[in-house]
Amino acid sequence: MRIAIASDHAALDMKAALHEWLVEKGHEVADLGPHTPDSVDYPDYGYKLASVVADGTAMRGIALCGSGLGISMAVNRNPQVRCALVSEQLSARLAREHNDANVIAMGARLIGIEQAKACVQTFLETAFAGDRHQRRVDKLSNPTATEGA
């Protein structure tokens, strides 16, 4: 699977570890940066990640920052991307199954690398359930298409 990964400086080590692990598992991984520990602004990397997922260059994305909050907000500015902040496997599964999330975000200061790997594994292995969830997902990409709101 083609996966893009991006972070800020606070999650640089987690990004490197996940990148290596994903490549070992046979995935094609695009590391969108940063590549040094210098302080950076998470929106820059969140927007870049959202762009490559939205245009199909990457099938899935992994967004990382200290808490996962800021970068997930940046990624979700793109209406073609559905980024879910997760910290355990159930959220990762439901993000895919119910919300067809194409990006997950995690906080490097909040969870360890083994938990992050478990979340990514679940995220990548879980299929979207479709059915009743599809109309809701459609509304996420088109906020003006609401019924009876």
N, C-alpha and C positions, 0 to 999 in steps of 0.2 A: 504494500500500500504506500502511496505517496503521502508523506506527512510533513507538515511544516511546523517548526518549533521556534519560539521567540521568548525572550525574557527581558527583564531589566537587570541591573547590576546585582541586586539582592538575590536573584535566583540563578546566577551564572553557573554555579557548581551543580545545581539540580538539572539545569538544562544540559550541561555537558554529560552528566551521568545518564540521563534519559536518552539523549542522542546516541550515545555509545550502545546502550542496551537495545534500543530499537533497531539499529543497524545490525547488531548481532542476531536479532530475530528475523532478519531478512527484509526489513522495510527500507524504502528509499526515503531519506530524511533530509530536508532542506533546513539548515540552521540559519535563521534570518538575523541572528545577532542578539545582543552584542557579543563581541569576541574578546573584550578586555574588561577588567574590573572597574573601570572608570565609571563614575556616576552618569546615568542616562535617564531620559524621560520615558516611562513606560508607554504613554500614548503613541509615541513614534513607532515602537515595535508592535504594539497592538494593532495599529492601523495597517502596518505592513503585512502582518499575519492575516488579518481579515481580508485584505486585498487578494492574496494568493489563494485563499480558500474560496472566496467568492468567484474568482475567475476560473476556477477548476484546476489551477496549477497543482494544488495539493488537495487531496480528498478529505483530509482531516487536519486539525491544527491543535497544538498544545501551547497554551499561553501561561507564562509564569512570571510572578513578581513576588515581593515579600509576603503579601497577604493573599494575592490572587484577585483582590477586589478591583484595584485600579486598572489592571490590564484587561480584566473581563469587561469592564465598562467601555474601554476603548474599542475592543473587538466588537462589541455589540452595537456600535454606532453604524456598522454596515448592515443594511436590511437583509442581505443575502446570507448572513452568518448568524448562527445561534450558538452562543458561547455560554456554557454552564460552569459556574464555580463549584468544584467538588472537593471533598476531603476524605471521602470513603467510597467504597465500591457500590453501595446501593444508589447513591446519587449519580454516580457515573453510569450505572445501568439505566436508571430512569431517564437521565438526560438524553440518552440515545433512543430508548424504547418509546417514550412518550413525547419527547420534544424534538426528535431528530437532530439533536445537537451535532454540529460538525466541528466544534472546537470545545475543548475543556480548558479551564483555568484552574491553577492550584497555587497555593501560597507556600513558598519554600521555607518561610519562617514558622509555618504552622504544622506542616506534616513532614515526615521523613521520606527518604528516597524509596524505601521498600513499599510504603503506603502509596506513594506517587506511582510507582510501577504497577501496583495492583489496580489503581484507578485507571491508568492508561490501558492496561490489558483488558479490563472490563469494558471500557469505552470502545476500544477497537473491535472487540468480539461481539458486541451487542447490536442486533438489527433493530431498525425502526419498526414498530408494530403497525403503523398505518391506521387504517380503519377510522374510528372516531377521532383519533388524534390528528389525522391529516388536515381536517378543516381548521383546527386550532393552529397548527404549524403554518398553514397558508396565511392566517391572519397575522402571524408574527412578521412575515415579510411584506404584508400589505395592511398596515394599521387602519386604513380607511374602510376596509371591507368587514365591518362588524355587523352582526345580526342582532337586532333588538337591544342594543346597548344603550 
